[in-house]
Amino acid sequence: MNTIARSIETVQEFIGLKWVPEILISIGMGNNRYTNILNSIPYLSHTELQRKLKMLQEKNAISKTTYNGMPVYKLEPFGEDLLHIFKHFSELSKKYLMHS
């Protein structure tokens, strides 16, 4: 498999996962605490948020630090790039697909 195909496959993995775009968008909007992320995404369960945050940390899309004794999440460069891709998909959809 060539490099471009592998790269697309890696990004598709994130695109296809439920809640990942929403979580990255939420963190990108400044919701960097667990409760803020959870409250910003309707119907997302505690369990699913915990799973997705752990996976995103393992993939180096986000990092978790502590501020005043509370966990805080932030986008890493990979997460910022994924967020950019998700926003671009949204713009493409609005531009080309929502007019019909």
Residue pairs with C-beta under 8 A, 6 or more apart in sequence:
1 9
11 82
11 85
14 20
14 21
14 59
14 61
14 82
15 21
15 85
15 86
15 89
17 52
17 55
18 48
19 41
19 44
19 48
19 49
19 52
20 52
20 56
20 82
21 86
22 41
22 44
23 37
23 41
23 44
23 49
23 52
23 53
23 56
24 56
24 61
24 62
24 75
24 79
24 82
24 83
24 86
25 83
25 86
25 87
26 36
26 37
26 40
26 41
27 37
27 62
27 73
27 74
27 75
27 79
28 75
28 80
28 83
29 40
31 37
31 39
31 40
32 72
32 73
32 74
33 70
33 71
33 72
33 73
34 49
34 53
34 71
34 73
37 49
37 53
37 73
38 44
38 46
38 49
41 49
53 62
53 64
53 73
56 62
56 79
57 63
57 64
59 78
60 76
60 78
60 79
61 75
61 76
61 78
61 79
61 82
62 73
62 74
62 75
62 76
62 79
63 73
63 74
63 76
64 71
64 72
64 73
65 71
65 72
65 74
66 72
75 83
